[in-house]
Amino acid sequence: MGRKDENTYGKRSKLFLIFLFSLLLTLILVIIARTPSAHDYELDIYSAYPWYFWALIFNTSALGCVLILWSRSKELITYGYIFIVITNVVLLGLQFFRGYFFYGGGDAFTHVGYVKDILRSGHISSYNFYPFQHLLVIDLNLATSLSIEISYMILTIIFYVLFVVSLYVFLRRYTLPKFRYCLVFGTLLIFGTTYTSPLPNILSFLFFPLVLFLLVKLTESPYKLRLNILLFIVVLSVIFFHPITSLYLLGILVLFRLTNTITFEIWNKRYSLDYLDITIFSSTAAWMSWHLGFSSIRRGINRTLYSILFDPSLNPRAEDYTQTLGMFDIHVLDILRKFIFDFGIVTILCLVIIGYFIYMSCRKGKVSRFLKQREVLFLGVSTFIFVAWSTVNFFADFVSFTRVFKLVILFSFILIGFIFSFNTTFQVNYDIKNKNIHYGVLSLLVVFILVISVLGVYPSPISFSSNRQVTQQENQGMNWFFEVQNDERRIWEEGIRQHRWADFVHGREGEDRPGNIRREPNVKDHFGYAEHERMGENYSGYFIKTEIHIITYREIFLDYKEYWRFDESSYKRFSEDDSVNKIYDSGFFTCYDIEEVE
């Protein structure tokens, strides 16, 4: 009778949880449906919805976190996992609900250009060394009849789902404490704007939990040959996705092989991973045969080696940070806010790991017992190596040191899950005081990550960045401009990138691509009026611009008006300049003809 009452209570609890989540989700969707879509550029997607919308988003995710952390059964943990995933899918879908023509700009434009090249010519161009994503976009486009732009954008949601499902499958083989602690961190949007950036280096990284699952499965399953073939296929996919991500992935395979060898020697056991050796060798050969065939990749490798060995100059992206701090008098609180959104999660995770290792080292034999776990050594060594490489990468000219943070976060949040599990499961004399400290740290960590993950998934003034929305006005204006402009004249720009738009509209190698497209042809500060009375004394040709820079100044950098490149006085002089003739105006996007003045 007691068992029957317990089952009835459990069923009622589950039904109540499902009803509560459904109610919260319905309210979220109703608010989305009642909020008008964006017809113009909006700097901040967060201000498009009322505060209670974001409160509901937080509450639904928090409900999932509570179920994952405090439930006693994997079934309820799974409910919490599903609640968070659904909430995050809705959050990532806001770019579609807002009616954005395209989301991304910059590099994303060029990748759309690659897609159009393949559709136009029927083959992959000779300089496209990461075609996997482009082929996926084409498959979506052909299978669903969605536009290329929407097909490209929707990959962010598809790959988020791939990531969290792979993570769930990877973690479910572990004990309940490890499973719950790792899952709650990984299911949240812990990688920030990664989830809203449809770029090859980012999407390919979301394959990694699947690779970790296959690697761990290799050490247990008798079907090692089959698993290695599957692992090789996944690694090969990443190789054709992005050269640097796949290079890091090959390093992870090697680290896994070495740490497993060490741990089995510690246990005085013999274990063979010969098939994995073959997979590593074959994958490395595939990477070299594909990527080293491109001159741009070879130049990048030579530049990086030279930078590390001979040139102590800073990475250009790191130099942006140091120059900004040196040139401008930035408020301390603004620096702190920027730091939290850019580096907060990776910093706090690393500090928690260091703190717990110091804590465990004070107890005899505890660290050594913890490190003897096979996965822990692999996770710990990987975290340390990628932290070290990101430090070196800060000074080396190698893409961007911040890209490595994704790998640090991936390994550190899983390692933290193992640390929390170890402290609650194996600690002798686990008194109430230690238990409260343990769960207090865990709760604060989850709350911090939940807040930063929701508020940091889209660029906004909160994190001193602007929305990556691309408007229909820009699209119509640039299409018009490319049709009417004269290839004999020069093009100047501000708030827009003509070479990216040329990729987006005509493809990277389109026959009708304008011949006068250039990179970085920005006009001088205040349109050069500090040197000349009229713009035509400095420039001639076309001038295309959007209002994004002046909107950004007014909304984000209002307290730093003395550093604005353009202000009201320069715009006033620009509007009165008789050498500047407006030839197109859609409100947000404008085009001018600049007459040369002798």
C-alpha positions in Angstrom: 0.0 0.0 0.0 2.8 2.3 0.9 4.6 1.5 -2.4 1.4 2.3 -4.3 1.0 5.7 -2.5 4.6 6.5 -3.2 4.2 5.8 -6.9 1.0 7.9 -7.0 2.8 10.8 -5.3 5.7 10.5 -7.8 3.4 10.5 -10.8 1.5 13.6 -9.4 4.8 15.4 -8.8 5.9 14.7 -12.4 2.6 15.9 -13.8 2.8 19.0 -11.7 6.3 19.7 -12.9 5.3 19.2 -16.6 2.2 21.5 -16.0 4.3 24.2 -14.4 6.9 24.2 -17.1 4.3 24.1 -19.8 2.6 27.1 -18.2 5.8 29.1 -18.1 6.7 28.1 -21.6 3.3 29.1 -22.9 3.6 32.5 -21.2 7.0 33.0 -22.9 5.6 32.1 -26.3 2.6 34.3 -25.9 4.9 37.3 -25.1 7.0 36.5 -28.2 3.9 36.2 -30.4 2.5 39.6 -29.0 5.7 41.5 -29.5 6.0 43.1 -32.9 9.0 41.9 -35.0 11.9 44.3 -35.7 11.4 46.3 -39.0 14.6 48.3 -38.4 17.9 47.8 -36.8 17.8 47.2 -33.0 20.9 47.5 -31.0 19.7 45.3 -28.2 17.6 42.2 -28.5 17.1 42.2 -24.7 15.2 45.5 -24.8 12.8 44.2 -27.4 11.0 42.2 -24.7 9.7 43.3 -21.2 11.5 42.5 -18.0 9.0 39.8 -17.0 9.8 37.9 -20.2 13.4 37.5 -19.1 12.2 36.6 -15.6 10.2 33.7 -17.1 13.3 32.6 -19.1 15.4 32.6 -15.9 12.6 30.8 -14.0 12.2 28.0 -16.5 16.0 27.4 -16.7 16.2 27.6 -12.9 13.5 25.0 -12.6 15.5 22.7 -14.8 18.7 23.4 -12.7 16.9 22.6 -9.4 15.6 19.3 -10.8 19.0 18.3 -12.1 20.9 19.2 -8.9 18.4 17.9 -6.3 16.4 15.1 -7.8 17.1 11.6 -6.7 16.2 9.9 -9.9 17.7 10.1 -13.4 14.1 10.4 -14.7 13.5 13.7 -13.0 17.0 14.9 -13.9 16.1 14.1 -17.5 13.0 16.3 -17.1 15.2 19.2 -15.9 17.5 18.7 -18.8 14.6 18.8 -21.3 13.2 21.9 -19.6 16.5 23.8 -20.0 17.1 22.6 -23.6 13.6 23.7 -24.7 14.1 27.1 -23.0 17.4 27.6 -24.7 16.1 26.6 -28.1 13.4 29.3 -27.7 16.1 31.8 -26.6 18.3 30.9 -29.6 15.3 31.3 -31.8 14.7 34.9 -30.9 16.7 36.0 -34.0 14.0 34.3 -36.1 11.1 35.6 -34.0 12.4 39.1 -34.3 12.2 38.7 -38.1 15.8 39.4 -38.8 16.8 39.2 -42.4 20.2 37.7 -41.4 22.2 37.3 -38.2 25.9 37.4 -38.1 27.5 39.7 -40.7 31.3 39.8 -41.0 32.8 36.3 -41.6 29.3 34.9 -41.9 28.8 36.9 -45.1 31.8 35.3 -46.7 30.6 31.8 -45.8 27.2 32.5 -47.5 29.3 33.6 -50.5 31.0 30.2 -50.5 27.6 28.5 -50.5 26.5 30.6 -53.5 29.7 29.7 -55.3 29.0 25.9 -54.8 25.4 26.3 -55.9 26.4 28.4 -59.0 29.4 26.2 -60.2 28.5 22.8 -58.8 31.9 22.3 -57.2 34.0 23.4 -54.2 36.3 26.3 -55.1 40.1 25.8 -55.0 40.5 28.1 -51.9 37.6 26.7 -49.8 39.4 24.6 -47.2 36.3 24.2 -44.9 33.4 23.2 -47.1 31.5 21.0 -44.6 29.3 23.7 -43.3 28.6 25.1 -46.7 27.4 21.7 -47.9 25.2 21.4 -44.8 23.6 24.8 -45.7 23.0 23.6 -49.2 21.4 20.4 -48.0 19.1 22.3 -45.7 18.2 24.7 -48.5 17.4 22.0 -50.9 15.5 19.8 -48.4 13.4 22.5 -46.8 13.2 25.2 -49.5 14.3 27.7 -46.8 16.4 30.6 -48.0 20.2 30.3 -47.9 20.3 32.9 -45.2 17.7 31.2 -42.9 19.4 27.8 -43.6 22.7 29.2 -42.5 21.2 30.8 -39.3 19.3 27.7 -38.2 22.5 25.7 -37.9 23.1 27.4 -34.6 20.1 25.7 -33.1 20.7 22.4 -34.7 24.3 22.2 -33.4 23.3 23.3 -29.9 20.9 20.4 -29.8 23.7 18.1 -31.2 26.0 19.4 -28.4 23.6 18.9 -25.5 22.3 15.5 -26.7 25.9 14.3 -27.2 26.8 15.6 -23.7 23.8 13.8 -22.2 24.8 10.5 -23.9 28.4 11.0 -22.8 27.6 11.7 -19.2 24.8 9.2 -18.6 27.3 6.3 -18.2 28.6 7.9 -15.0 27.3 7.7 -11.4 24.4 10.0 -10.5 26.5 12.7 -8.7 28.9 13.0 -11.7 26.0 12.9 -14.1 24.0 15.6 -12.5 26.8 18.1 -11.7 28.4 17.9 -15.2 25.0 18.0 -16.9 23.7 21.2 -15.2 26.7 23.2 -16.4 26.9 21.8 -19.9 23.2 22.2 -20.7 23.2 25.9 -19.9 24.4 28.3 -22.6 27.9 28.3 -21.0 29.8 29.3 -24.2 28.0 32.6 -24.6 27.8 34.1 -28.1 29.2 30.8 -29.4 25.6 29.6 -29.7 24.5 32.5 -31.9 27.6 32.6 -34.1 27.0 30.4 -37.2 30.8 30.1 -38.1 32.7 27.0 -38.9 35.2 27.2 -36.1 32.4 27.5 -33.6 29.9 25.0 -34.9 32.7 22.4 -35.4 33.6 22.7 -31.7 30.1 21.6 -30.8 31.0 18.1 -32.1 33.4 17.6 -29.2 31.1 15.9 -26.6 30.3 13.3 -29.2 34.1 12.7 -29.7 34.5 12.4 -25.9 31.7 9.8 -25.7 33.3 7.7 -28.4 36.7 7.9 -26.7 35.4 6.8 -23.3 33.3 4.1 -25.0 36.5 2.8 -26.7 38.0 1.8 -23.4 35.0 -0.3 -22.4 33.4 -1.7 -25.5 34.5 -4.9 -27.2 33.6 -3.4 -30.6 36.7 -1.2 -30.8 37.1 -1.4 -34.5 33.6 -0.2 -35.2 33.9 2.6 -32.7 37.2 3.7 -34.2 35.7 3.8 -37.7 32.9 6.0 -36.3 35.4 8.1 -34.5 37.4 8.6 -37.6 34.3 9.7 -39.6 33.4 12.3 -36.9 37.0 13.6 -36.8 37.1 13.7 -40.6 33.9 15.8 -40.6 35.6 18.3 -38.2 38.7 18.4 -40.4 36.5 19.5 -43.4 34.7 21.9 -41.0 37.7 24.0 -39.8 41.5 23.6 -39.7 42.2 25.0 -36.3 39.3 23.3 -34.5 40.3 19.9 -36.0 44.0 20.5 -35.0 42.9 21.0 -31.4 40.7 17.9 -31.7 43.8 15.8 -32.9 45.6 17.1 -29.9 42.8 15.9 -27.6 43.0 12.4 -29.1 46.7 12.3 -28.4 46.1 13.6 -24.8 43.5 10.9 -24.2 45.8 8.2 -25.5 48.7 9.4 -23.3 46.7 9.9 -20.1 45.0 6.5 -20.5 48.4 4.8 -20.8 49.6 6.6 -17.6 46.5 5.6 -15.6 46.6 2.0 -16.7 50.3 1.8 -15.7 49.3 3.3 -12.3 46.8 0.5 -11.8 49.4 -2.1 -13.0 47.1 -3.2 -15.8 47.7 -3.8 -19.5 45.4 -2.2 -22.0 45.7 -1.8 -25.7 44.4 1.2 -27.7 46.1 0.1 -30.9 43.0 0.9 -33.0 43.0 4.5 -31.5 46.6 4.9 -32.6 45.6 4.0 -36.2 42.7 6.5 -36.0 45.1 9.3 -34.7 47.6 8.5 -37.4 44.9 8.4 -40.2 43.2 11.6 -39.0 46.6 13.4 -38.8 47.4 12.2 -42.4 44.0 13.4 -43.6 44.5 16.8 -41.9 47.9 17.3 -43.5 46.9 16.1 -47.0 43.9 18.4 -47.0 44.9 21.6 -45.2 48.6 21.8 -46.2 47.5 21.9 -49.8 46.2 25.4 -49.2 48.8 28.2 -49.4 46.8 30.4 -46.9 47.1 27.6 -44.3 50.8 27.2 -44.9 51.4 30.9 -44.5 49.4 30.9 -41.3 51.5 28.1 -39.8 54.8 29.9 -40.8 53.5 33.2 -39.3 52.6 31.5 -36.1 55.9 29.6 -35.7 57.9 32.8 -36.5 55.8 34.7 -34.0 56.4 32.2 -31.2 60.1 31.6 -31.9 61.4 35.1 -33.0 58.8 37.8 -32.7 57.7 38.8 -29.1 55.0 41.2 -30.4 51.5 40.8 -29.2 48.7 38.9 -31.0 46.8 41.6 -32.9 43.6 40.8 -31.1 45.3 40.9 -27.7 46.9 44.2 -28.8 43.3 45.6 -29.2 42.7 45.0 -25.5 46.0 46.6 -24.4 45.8 49.6 -26.7 42.2 50.3 -25.7 43.2 50.2 -22.0 46.2 52.4 -22.7 44.6 55.0 -25.0 41.2 55.6 -23.3 40.3 56.5 -19.7 37.8 53.7 -19.1 35.8 53.5 -15.9 36.8 50.6 -13.6 33.2 49.3 -13.4 32.9 49.3 -17.2 36.2 47.3 -17.4 34.9 44.9 -14.8 31.5 44.4 -16.6 33.3 43.8 -20.0 35.7 41.3 -18.3 32.8 39.4 -16.7 30.9 38.9 -20.0 34.1 38.1 -22.0 36.2 36.1 -19.5 33.9 35.7 -16.5 32.8 32.1 -16.9 36.2 30.7 -17.9 37.9 32.6 -15.0 35.4 31.5 -12.4 35.6 27.8 -13.5 39.4 27.9 -13.3 39.4 29.5 -9.9 36.9 26.9 -8.6 39.2 24.1 -9.8 42.3 25.7 -8.3 40.4 26.3 -5.0 39.2 22.8 -4.7 42.6 21.3 -5.5 44.1 23.5 -2.8 41.4 22.3 -0.4 41.9 18.7 -1.3 45.7 19.0 -1.0 45.3 19.8 2.6 43.9 16.4 3.2 46.4 13.5 3.0 46.2 11.5 -0.1 43.1 13.0 -1.4 44.5 14.7 -4.5 46.4 11.6 -5.5 43.3 9.4 -5.1 41.3 11.9 -7.1 43.8 12.0 -10.0 44.0 8.2 -10.2 40.5 8.3 -11.8 41.2 7.7 -15.6 38.9 10.5 -16.9 40.1 13.0 -14.2 43.7 12.8 -15.3 42.7 13.4 -18.9 40.4 16.3 -18.0 42.9 17.9 -15.7 45.8 17.6 -18.1 43.7 18.9 -21.0 42.4 21.9 -19.0 46.0 22.8 -17.9 47.4 22.5 -21.4 44.7 24.6 -23.0 45.0 27.3 -20.3 48.8 27.3 -20.9 48.2 27.5 -24.7 45.7 30.4 -24.4 48.4 32.3 -22.4 51.0 31.6 -25.0 48.5 32.5 -27.7 48.0 35.9 -26.1 51.5 36.8 -27.3 51.6 34.7 -30.4 50.1 35.7 -33.7 47.7 32.7 -33.9 44.1 33.6 -34.9 42.7 34.6 -31.4 43.6 33.6 -27.9 39.9 33.7 -26.9 39.0 30.8 -29.2 40.9 28.4 -26.8 38.6 29.5 -24.0 35.9 27.2 -25.4 38.2 24.2 -24.8 39.1 25.4 -21.3 35.4 25.8 -20.4 34.5 22.4 -21.9 37.1 20.4 -19.9 36.9 22.5 -16.8 33.1 22.2 -16.3 33.3 18.4 -16.6 36.2 18.4 -14.3 34.3 20.5 -11.7 31.4 18.0 -11.9 33.9 15.2 -11.1 35.3 17.3 -8.2 31.9 17.9 -6.7 31.0 14.3 -7.1 34.3 13.1 -5.5 33.8 15.4 -2.5 30.3 14.2 -1.8 30.9 10.6 -2.5 34.3 9.7 -1.2 35.0 12.2 1.5 35.2 10.6 5.0 33.6 12.5 7.9 31.6 14.7 5.5 30.2 17.0 8.2 27.3 19.5 7.9 29.7 22.5 7.7 31.6 21.1 4.8 28.4 20.0 3.1 27.0 23.5 3.3 30.2 25.0 1.9 30.2 22.5 -0.9 26.5 23.1 -1.9 26.9 26.9 -1.3 29.8 27.0 -3.9 27.8 24.9 -6.3 24.7 27.0 -6.0 26.5 30.3 -6.4 28.4 28.9 -9.4 25.2 27.7 -11.1 23.4 31.1 -10.5 26.4 33.0 -11.9 26.6 30.9 -15.0 22.8 31.0 -15.5 22.7 34.8 -15.4 25.8 35.3 -17.6 24.7 32.7 -20.1 21.3 34.2 -20.6 22.5 37.8 -20.7 25.6 37.0 -22.7 24.2 34.8 -25.5 23.5 37.8 -27.6 25.8 40.8 -28.0 24.2 43.9 -26.4 25.0 47.1 -24.5 25.0 45.0 -21.4 28.3 43.5 -22.5 29.5 46.6 -24.4 28.7 45.2 -27.8 26.2 45.7 -30.5 23.6 43.4 -32.0 24.8 41.4 -35.1 21.5 41.9 -36.9 21.6 42.5 -40.6 18.6 44.5 -41.9 16.6 44.2 -45.0 17.4 47.8 -45.6 21.1 47.0 -45.9 20.4 44.1 -48.2 18.3 46.1 -50.5 20.7 49.1 -50.5 23.8 47.0 -51.2 22.1 45.1 -54.0 21.0 48.4 -55.5 24.5 49.8 -55.1 26.2 46.9 -56.8 23.9 47.1 -59.8 24.4 50.9 -60.4 27.9 51.6 -59.3 30.7 52.2 -61.7 33.7 49.9 -61.3 36.0 52.7 -62.3 35.4 54.7 -59.1 36.6 54.0 -55.6 34.3 53.0 -52.7 34.6 54.4 -49.2 32.6 53.0 -46.2 31.6 53.5 -42.6 29.6 51.0 -40.5 29.6 48.5 -43.3 32.1 46.2 -45.0 31.9 46.3 -48.8 34.1 43.2 -49.4 31.9 41.1 -47.1 28.8 42.3 -48.8 30.3 41.5 -52.2 30.9 37.9 -50.9 27.3 37.8 -49.6 25.6 39.1 -52.8 27.8 37.8 -55.6 29.8 34.9 -53.9 33.6 34.7 -53.5 34.2 34.1 -57.2 31.1 35.4 -58.9 31.6 36.6 -62.4 29.5 39.7 -61.7 31.4 40.6 -58.6 32.5 44.3 -58.8 36.1 44.9 -59.6 36.6 47.9 -57.4 35.8 46.2 -54.0 38.5 46.9 -51.4 39.2 46.0 -47.7 39.3 48.5 -44.9 38.7 51.7 -46.8 37.2 53.6 -43.9 37.1 57.4 -43.9 39.0 59.5 -41.4 37.6 60.5 -38.1 35.0 63.3 -38.4 35.1 62.7 -42.2 38.4 64.4 -42.4 37.1 67.9 -41.6 40.0 68.5 -39.2 42.2 68.8 -42.4 39.8 70.1 -45.1 36.7 72.2 -45.4 35.0 69.8 -47.7 35.0 66.0 -48.0 35.7 66.2 -51.7 39.2 67.6 -51.0 40.1 64.3 -49.4 38.0 61.7 -51.2 36.2 61.0 -54.4 34.0 58.2 -55.5 31.2 56.5 -53.5 30.6 56.6 -49.8 28.3 54.0 -48.3 27.4 53.9 -44.6 24.9 52.7 -42.0 23.9 54.4 -38.8 25.2 51.6 -36.6 28.2 53.5 -35.4 26.4 56.6 -34.3 23.7 54.4 -32.7 26.4 52.5 -30.9 28.0 55.7 -29.6 24.7 57.1 -28.2 23.5 53.9 -26.6 26.7 52.2 -25.5 29.5 54.8 -25.3 27.6 57.8 -24.2 30.0 58.3 -21.3 32.9 58.4 -23.6 31.8 61.1 -26.0 35.3 62.7 -26.2 36.5 59.5 -28.0 33.7 59.3 -30.7 35.0 59.1 -34.2 31.8 61.1 -35.3 29.6 63.4 -33.4 26.8 65.9 -34.0 29.1 68.7 -35.3 30.8 66.4 -37.8 27.4 65.1 -39.0 26.2 68.7 -39.4 29.1 69.6 -41.5 28.7 66.5 -43.5 25.0 67.3 -44.2 26.0 70.8 -45.4 28.9 69.7 -47.5 28.2 70.6 -51.2 30.7 68.0 -52.4 28.6 65.2 -51.0 25.5 64.2 -52.9 23.0 61.7 -51.5 22.0 59.2 -54.1 20.2 56.5 -52.0 18.6 56.6 -48.6 16.6 53.8 -46.9 16.7 55.4 -43.4 19.4 53.1 -41.9 21.5 52.6 -45.1 22.6 55.6 -47.2 24.9 56.0 -50.3 26.6 59.2 -51.4 28.5 60.4 -54.5 31.6 62.4 -53.5 32.7 64.9 -56.1 36.4 65.6 -56.2 37.3 69.2 -55.3 40.6 70.7 -56.5 
